[in-house]
Amino acid sequence: MNARRSRLHAYLLLARVSNLPTVWTNVLAGTVVAGAAVSWPAVARMAFAVSVLYTAGMFLNDAFDRTFDARFRPDRPIPAGDVTSSETFITGWALLIAGLAVVAAVAPPTAVVWALLLAGAIVYYDYRHKRDTLGPVVMGICRGLVYCVAAAAAASVITPVVVAAVVLTGYVVGLTWIAKRVGQRAGWLIPLLVAGISIVDAAVIALSGAPALAPWALLGFVVTLLLQRVVPGT
């Protein structure tokens, strides 16, 4: 029998922390597409807020998937006995509320509305994705909504962001569909495609008239791949 992982290690696995750089580049891209001047402190605050929402979604994902994981992914923290499902649920819901509170504290009301839509999409995906054929679409919408939250926070407008959000949504839908089809046989493919979200962000930034900022998004791709060596990207 394998020894239980530490609670810190289990939490890092539940949070999929290696994916967070792609969330940060999403926020940067959403800010740029909105036509707003990039204020790094403001981008950092919004990146933190959305990271908390993302982490909440990852905790709730494992909590809702506990029965499935017990059969097909016994290495995940809940079936492995590292954490309990009730602890994971409580942490996930607390993080979701905290993320919304941070958005409300650092962004205008329009961004809060988009953040509420994002939170709703996250919860719907986590609860339904194993039995909903549209699960990949909802996952893609979650990422597209990050652009909208960031844009509303930076410029209180999201109209210019729609096309970019559709592009990002399409990429994540494809990624999620592939992940569901290949499952554990994916090997390096899914982690690479997850990191590739930052490449999409870099392209969006460059095409939005700020090519000088695109390397920061490409850095997110590299950092994600490096973090995946510590915490697997799923």
C-alpha positions in Angstrom: 0.0 0.0 0.0 1.2 3.5 -0.8 1.7 6.0 2.0 -0.7 8.8 2.2 0.4 12.1 0.7 0.7 15.2 2.9 -2.3 17.5 3.0 -0.3 20.2 1.2 0.6 17.8 -1.6 -3.1 16.6 -1.8 -4.3 20.2 -2.0 -1.8 21.0 -4.8 -3.1 18.0 -6.8 -6.7 19.0 -6.2 -6.0 22.6 -7.3 -4.1 21.5 -10.4 -1.8 24.4 -9.6 0.3 23.7 -12.6 -2.5 25.1 -14.8 -2.7 28.4 -13.1 -0.3 30.3 -15.4 -2.8 29.7 -18.2 -5.4 31.5 -16.1 -3.1 34.4 -15.6 -2.4 34.7 -19.3 -6.2 34.5 -19.9 -6.6 37.6 -17.7 -3.8 39.4 -19.5 -5.3 38.6 -22.9 -8.8 39.7 -21.8 -7.4 43.0 -20.6 -5.6 43.7 -23.8 -8.5 42.7 -26.1 -10.7 45.1 -24.2 -8.4 47.9 -25.3 -7.5 48.9 -21.8 -4.1 50.1 -20.8 -2.3 47.2 -19.0 -1.8 48.1 -15.3 0.3 45.2 -13.9 -1.0 45.7 -10.3 -4.6 45.6 -11.6 -3.9 42.5 -13.8 -2.3 40.8 -10.8 -5.3 41.5 -8.6 -7.7 40.1 -11.2 -5.4 37.1 -11.9 -5.5 36.3 -8.2 -9.2 36.6 -8.0 -9.8 34.3 -11.0 -7.2 31.9 -9.8 -9.2 31.5 -6.6 -12.3 30.8 -8.7 -10.4 28.3 -10.8 -9.0 26.5 -7.7 -12.5 26.4 -6.3 -13.7 24.7 -9.5 -10.9 22.1 -9.3 -11.8 21.2 -5.7 -15.4 20.9 -6.5 -14.6 18.8 -9.6 -12.9 16.2 -7.5 -15.6 16.3 -4.9 -18.4 15.7 -7.4 -16.3 13.1 -9.2 -15.4 11.1 -6.1 -17.5 8.0 -7.1 -16.1 8.0 -10.6 -12.6 8.5 -9.4 -12.9 5.7 -6.9 -13.4 3.3 -9.8 -11.2 4.8 -12.6 -8.7 7.2 -10.9 -8.0 5.7 -7.5 -4.8 7.8 -7.3 -6.7 11.0 -6.9 -6.6 12.5 -3.4 -10.1 11.6 -2.3 -10.2 7.9 -3.2 -6.6 7.6 -2.1 -7.6 8.7 1.3 -5.5 11.9 1.4 -8.5 14.1 2.0 -12.2 13.5 2.6 -14.9 14.5 0.2 -16.6 16.7 2.8 -13.4 18.6 3.3 -13.0 19.0 -0.4 -16.5 20.2 -0.8 -16.2 22.8 2.0 -12.9 24.1 0.7 -14.3 24.3 -2.8 -17.4 26.3 -1.8 -15.3 28.5 0.5 -12.9 29.3 -2.3 -15.8 30.1 -4.7 -17.2 32.6 -2.3 -13.8 34.0 -1.6 -13.1 34.4 -5.3 -16.3 36.3 -5.9 -15.6 38.5 -2.9 -12.1 39.4 -4.3 -13.6 40.3 -7.6 -16.2 42.5 -5.9 -13.4 44.2 -3.9 -11.1 45.0 -6.8 -13.4 45.4 -9.9 -16.5 47.3 -10.9 -20.0 45.8 -10.7 -20.0 44.7 -14.3 -17.0 42.4 -13.7 -18.9 41.0 -10.6 -21.8 40.0 -12.9 -19.5 38.2 -15.3 -17.7 36.6 -12.4 -21.1 35.3 -11.1 -21.8 33.8 -14.6 -18.3 32.2 -14.5 -19.0 30.8 -11.0 -22.3 29.4 -12.2 -20.7 27.8 -15.3 -17.9 26.3 -13.1 -20.4 24.7 -10.7 -22.6 23.4 -13.6 -19.6 21.8 -15.3 -18.3 20.2 -12.1 -21.8 18.8 -11.2 -22.9 17.6 -14.7 -19.9 17.0 -16.9 -19.6 13.3 -16.5 -23.2 12.8 -17.8 -23.6 15.8 -20.1 -22.5 15.6 -23.7 -22.1 19.3 -23.7 -19.6 19.2 -20.9 -16.7 20.2 -23.1 -18.7 23.2 -24.4 -19.3 24.3 -20.8 -15.6 23.9 -20.0 -14.7 26.1 -23.0 -17.3 28.7 -21.9 -15.7 28.9 -18.5 -12.4 29.9 -20.1 -14.1 32.3 -22.5 -15.8 33.9 -19.5 -12.4 34.6 -18.0 -11.8 37.0 -20.9 -15.1 38.7 -20.2 -14.4 39.1 -16.5 -10.9 40.6 -17.1 -12.3 42.9 -19.9 -15.1 44.1 -17.7 -12.7 44.7 -14.8 -10.3 46.7 -17.0 -12.6 48.7 -19.3 -16.2 47.9 -18.3 -16.8 46.7 -21.8 -16.8 43.2 -23.3 -18.0 43.7 -26.9 -14.5 43.6 -28.5 -13.8 40.5 -26.4 -16.5 38.3 -27.9 -14.6 37.0 -30.9 -11.5 36.3 -28.8 -13.6 34.5 -26.2 -15.2 32.4 -28.9 -11.7 31.4 -30.2 -10.5 30.5 -26.7 -13.7 28.6 -26.0 -13.3 26.6 -29.2 -9.8 25.6 -28.3 -10.7 24.5 -24.8 -13.8 22.6 -26.1 -11.4 20.7 -28.4 -9.0 20.1 -25.6 -11.7 18.8 -23.3 -13.2 16.6 -25.9 -9.9 15.0 -26.6 -9.2 14.5 -22.9 -12.5 12.8 -22.4 -11.9 10.5 -25.4 -8.3 9.4 -24.7 -8.5 9.5 -20.8 -5.4 8.0 -19.1 -3.9 7.0 -22.5 -3.2 10.7 -23.3 0.3 10.7 -21.9 2.0 14.0 -22.6 -0.7 15.2 -25.1 -3.2 16.7 -22.6 -0.7 18.5 -20.4 0.8 20.0 -23.6 -2.6 21.2 -24.9 -3.4 22.7 -21.5 -0.2 24.7 -21.5 -1.1 25.6 -25.1 -3.9 27.8 -23.8 -1.3 30.4 -23.1 -0.2 30.2 -26.7 -3.7 31.0 -27.8 -3.6 34.0 -25.4 -0.3 35.1 -26.9 -1.8 35.1 -30.4 -4.9 37.0 -29.2 -2.7 39.6 -27.5 -0.5 40.0 -30.6 -3.5 40.3 -33.0 -5.1 42.8 -30.6 -2.3 45.3 -31.3 0.0 44.6 -28.3 2.7 42.2 -29.7 5.2 43.5 -27.1 3.0 41.8 -24.4 2.7 38.5 -26.2 6.0 37.1 -24.8 4.5 37.3 -21.3 1.7 34.9 -22.4 4.3 32.6 -24.0 6.1 32.6 -20.7 2.9 31.2 -19.2 3.2 28.3 -21.6 6.8 27.6 -20.4 6.0 28.0 -16.7 3.0 25.7 -17.0 5.1 23.0 -18.6 7.7 23.4 -15.8 5.1 23.2 -13.0 3.6 20.1 -14.6 6.8 18.3 -13.7 5.8 18.8 -10.0 2.0 18.7 -10.3 0.6 16.8 -13.3 -1.5 18.9 -15.7 -5.0 17.5 -16.2 
